């Protein structure tokens, strides 16, 4: 018989005992005991464990410490193993800038990031200008693009500088009839975006682009193309 193990097949005798299994059970506490009475520091320590089970993460999400601590709530949602049905409902209870951190966390699943962006976009109408400016600078490209529809230069200008803003997202804003004139003015003078060929065409097509900038951009296009893309009321002014 192997040392350290006892085997019994008769009533009243000891069951098989595996010291390694006992040690593993101590290292991986049961779901209830793992979060019972846990405080913020202990919860944050647990959430640093990349191998934490989905069951324990779900239990943490339901625990009082998560309801009270924004740090714990954020860490739960950011954990790579947190189930979608657990993390997505938590987004509605989180502060806007914590939601932003979720969208910028590499290990967070794409659908959770998308839900986080949706949550941020819903809130844009009700948050103050100062927060919009910060989001314009730091948020994901999709959220920055949503801020391009603002009429405040203080918001649109930093959104254009957001490193995650793509040409496709900007083109969509330029092709949207509801976009404010400030967007066309800023883009037409922007050191980066005003040099993009497709962006230039979009600016030439719009009546919202300042006429001075249209004249400058038109110099780089053949007359035939200008006849096709310039609005009718601007052709006589430019050509």
C-alpha positions, -999 to 999 in steps of 0.1 A, spaced: 0 0 0 13 34 -10 26 55 20 3 83 31 -29 65 18 -54 43 35 -80 22 17 -111 6 32 -138 -14 17 -154 -24 50 -180 -3 70 -164 17 97 -130 19 81 -113 50 68 -119 61 32 -91 66 7 -72 98 16 -51 116 -10 -29 143 5 -25 161 -29 -62 163 -34 -66 177 2 -41 204 -6 -58 213 -38 -91 217 -20 -75 240 5 -60 261 -23 -93 263 -42 -120 272 -16 -156 264 -23 -177 291 -40 -195 302 -9 -165 303 14 -144 321 -13 -165 353 -10 -182 350 24 -176 381 44 -148 392 20 -136 428 21 -124 450 -8 -87 442 -4 -92 405 -3 -116 406 -33 -91 426 -53 -64 401 -45 -85 372 -56 -94 390 -89 -57 393 -98 -58 355 -102 -62 349 -140 -74 313 -134 -103 322 -111 -133 301 -120 -165 315 -135 -185 303 -105 -164 323 -81 -165 353 -103 -203 351 -105 -204 348 -67 -182 378 -63 -205 398 -87 -234 390 -64 -215 398 -31 -220 429 -10 -184 440 -15 -190 444 -53 -222 464 -47 -202 488 -24 -168 490 -42 -164 504 -77 -129 490 -78 -141 455 -72 -170 459 -97 -146 471 -124 -122 443 -117 -150 417 -119 -161 430 -153 -125 433 -166 -116 397 -156 -112 375 -187 -132 346 -172 -162 366 -161 -193 352 -179 -211 377 -203 -244 373 -184 -226 385 -153 -205 413 -166 -229 430 -190 -257 438 -164 -230 452 -141 -221 479 -168 -254 497 -161 -244 502 -124 -208 515 -131 -195 550 -133 -189 563 -169 -151 564 -167 -151 528 -153 -171 517 -182 -146 534 -205 -118 514 -188 -137 482 -198 -137 492 -235 -99 497 -233 -91 465 -216 -75 440 -240 -87 408 -223 -124 418 -223 -145 400 -249 -155 420 -280 -192 417 -273 -188 430 -237 -167 460 -250 -195 467 -275 -221 467 -247 -199 490 -227 -196 514 -257 -234 513 -261 -238 521 -224 -215 551 -228 -232 564 -259 -266 563 -241 -252 585 -214 -236 612 -236 -267 634 -237 -268 637 -199 -231 641 -190 -214 675 -186 -191 691 -212 -160 684 -191 -166 647 -191 -173 647 -228 -140 664 -235 -122 637 -215 -141 609 -233 -133 625 -266 -96 623 -258 -94 589 -241 -124 567 -251 -126 541 -278 -128 552 -315 -165 544 -316 -173 566 -287 -150 594 -299 -168 592 -333 -202 597 -316 -188 629 -300 -181 642 -335 -218 650 -338 -215 676 -310 -217 713 -319 -191 723 -293 -156 728 -306 -142 719 -272 -156 684 -277 -152 678 -314 -115 690 -316 -101 664 -291 -123 637 -306 -105 643 -339 -72 638 -321 -83 605 -305 -57 579 -317 -84 552 -321 -106 573 -344 -105 557 -379 -111 573 -413 -142 551 -418 -157 565 -386 -149 601 -395 -163 596 -431 -196 583 -416 -199 615 -395 -191 637 -426 -217 619 -446 -244 623 -420 -268 653 -427 -272 661 -390 -235 667 -384 -227 703 -373 -208 728 -394 -180 729 -367 -170 694 -377 -164 704 -414 -145 735 -404 -122 716 -380 -116 687 -404 -109 709 -433 -81 725 -413 -68 694 -396 -31 686 -401 -38 648 -405 -74 644 -417 -74 672 -443 -47 654 -463 -68 622 -468 -81 619 -503 -115 605 -493 -119 630 -466 -112 658 -491 -139 645 -514 -164 644 -485 -155 680 -476 -160 691 -512 -194 674 -514 -207 692 -484 -222 727 -483 -211 729 -446 -174 732 -455 -161 768 -453 -159 782 -489 -123 793 -484 -112 757 -476 -132 744 -506 -113 767 -529 -80 755 -515 -90 718 -517 -103 722 -553 -69 731 -565 -59 694 -561 -87 680 -582 -93 679 -619 -122 701 -632 -142 671 -644 -142 655 -610 -151 688 -594 -181 691 -616 -193 657 -603 -187 663 -566 -193 700 -559 -228 710 -548 -246 729 -576 -247 762 -558 -209 761 -553 -198 753 -588 -200 789 -601 -181 800 -570 -152 776 -574 -149 769 -611 
